[in-house]
Amino acid sequence: MTKKIIHTNMAPEAIGPYSQAVEVNGFVYTSGQIGLDPETGEMTKGVEAQAHQVMKNVSSILKAAGLDNSKIVKAMIFLQDMEDFSLVNDIYASYLTEPYPARSAVEISKMPKGALVEVEVIAVKE
């Protein structure tokens, strides 16, 4: 098994001992992306802005791997408050086209840097 590390300056640098994404056996696995602006290193304000920034970060990482969002086969969404699901779902959907990937969405109590939403994806190279 050969692992290829995916990195781009268009998404936030890893804030721990992990890579932005890893490619192995034709799949790209992203680390969870939160609403950090890669230009400023600051968290965007509010769940709407964070959801957009998260999806921009995911898109940038996939682009660095030579992919786009149409190659996502599985997405995991983590929310601090499930009451934000409808808003985040609409924003998430605006970055995708049919056929949509499989997806999970769960509420968790805390995320890094006080994030309100986090998304990680698995994409496939064809």
C-alpha positions as CSV (number, residue, x, y, z in Angstrom):
1,M,0.0,0.0,0.0
2,T,1.3,3.4,-1.0
3,K,0.0,6.5,0.7
4,K,0.2,9.9,-1.1
5,I,-0.2,12.9,1.1
6,I,-2.4,15.7,-0.3
7,H,-1.6,19.2,0.7
8,T,-2.7,22.7,-0.5
9,N,-2.3,26.2,0.8
10,M,-5.8,26.9,-0.3
11,A,-7.1,25.1,2.8
12,P,-6.1,25.5,6.4
13,E,-2.9,23.9,7.6
14,A,-3.3,20.9,9.8
15,I,-3.5,21.9,13.5
16,G,-2.4,18.6,14.7
17,P,-0.5,15.4,13.8
18,Y,-2.5,14.7,10.6
19,S,-2.6,15.4,6.9
20,Q,-5.2,17.5,5.0
21,A,-5.9,14.3,3.0
22,V,-4.4,11.0,2.1
23,E,-4.7,9.1,-1.2
24,V,-4.6,5.3,-1.1
25,N,-5.8,2.7,-3.6
26,G,-7.7,5.2,-5.7
27,F,-9.5,6.8,-2.8
28,V,-8.9,10.2,-1.2
29,Y,-9.7,10.5,2.5
30,T,-9.9,14.1,3.8
31,S,-9.4,15.1,7.4
32,G,-12.3,16.9,9.0
33,Q,-12.5,20.5,7.8
34,I,-13.7,23.3,10.0
35,G,-14.5,26.9,9.1
36,L,-10.9,28.2,9.3
37,D,-10.1,30.7,6.6
38,P,-6.8,29.6,5.1
39,E,-5.8,33.2,4.3
40,T,-6.2,34.5,7.8
41,G,-6.0,31.3,9.9
42,E,-9.1,32.6,11.7
43,M,-12.4,30.9,12.3
44,T,-15.3,32.4,10.2
45,K,-18.2,33.7,12.3
46,G,-21.5,31.9,12.5
47,V,-22.7,28.5,11.2
48,E,-23.6,29.8,7.8
49,A,-20.2,31.3,7.1
50,Q,-18.5,28.3,8.6
51,A,-20.5,25.8,6.5
52,H,-19.5,27.7,3.3
53,Q,-15.8,27.8,4.4
54,V,-15.8,24.1,5.3
55,M,-17.1,23.2,1.8
56,K,-14.6,25.6,0.2
57,N,-11.8,23.9,2.2
58,V,-13.0,20.4,1.2
59,S,-13.2,21.5,-2.5
60,S,-9.7,23.0,-2.4
61,I,-8.2,19.8,-1.0
62,L,-10.0,17.7,-3.6
63,K,-8.7,20.0,-6.3
64,A,-5.2,19.5,-5.0
65,A,-5.8,15.8,-5.5
66,G,-7.0,16.3,-9.0
67,L,-10.6,15.8,-8.2
68,D,-13.8,17.8,-7.8
69,N,-16.8,17.4,-5.5
70,S,-18.5,15.1,-8.0
71,K,-16.1,12.4,-7.0
72,I,-17.2,12.4,-3.3
73,V,-18.7,9.0,-2.4
74,K,-19.2,9.5,1.3
75,A,-19.5,12.6,3.5
76,M,-19.6,12.9,7.3
77,I,-21.1,16.1,8.8
78,F,-20.6,17.0,12.4
79,L,-22.7,19.7,14.0
80,Q,-22.5,21.3,17.4
81,D,-26.3,21.9,17.2
82,M,-28.6,19.7,15.2
83,E,-31.0,22.7,14.9
84,D,-28.5,24.0,12.3
85,F,-29.0,20.8,10.2
86,S,-31.4,22.4,7.6
87,L,-29.2,25.4,7.0
88,V,-26.0,23.4,6.8
89,N,-27.7,20.8,4.6
90,D,-28.8,23.5,2.1
91,I,-25.2,24.9,2.0
92,Y,-23.7,21.4,1.6
93,A,-26.1,20.6,-1.2
94,S,-25.2,23.8,-3.1
95,Y,-21.6,22.5,-3.5
96,L,-22.8,19.1,-5.0
97,T,-24.6,17.7,-7.9
98,E,-26.6,14.5,-8.4
99,P,-26.0,11.7,-7.9
100,Y,-25.3,12.8,-4.3
101,P,-22.8,10.9,-2.1
102,A,-23.8,8.8,0.9
103,R,-23.8,10.9,4.0
104,S,-24.0,10.9,7.8
105,A,-24.8,13.8,10.0
106,V,-24.4,13.8,13.8
107,E,-24.5,16.3,16.6
108,I,-21.4,16.4,18.8
109,S,-20.7,18.6,21.9
110,K,-17.4,20.2,21.0
111,M,-15.1,20.6,18.0
112,P,-11.6,22.1,17.6
113,K,-11.4,25.9,17.9
114,G,-15.1,26.2,18.8
115,A,-16.2,25.1,15.3
116,L,-19.9,24.8,14.7
117,V,-19.7,22.5,11.8
118,E,-17.1,20.0,10.4
119,V,-17.1,17.9,7.3
120,E,-14.8,15.1,6.1
121,V,-15.2,13.2,2.9
122,I,-14.1,10.2,0.9
123,A,-13.6,10.7,-2.8
124,V,-12.7,8.2,-5.5
125,K,-10.4,8.6,-8.5
126,E,-11.7,6.8,-11.6
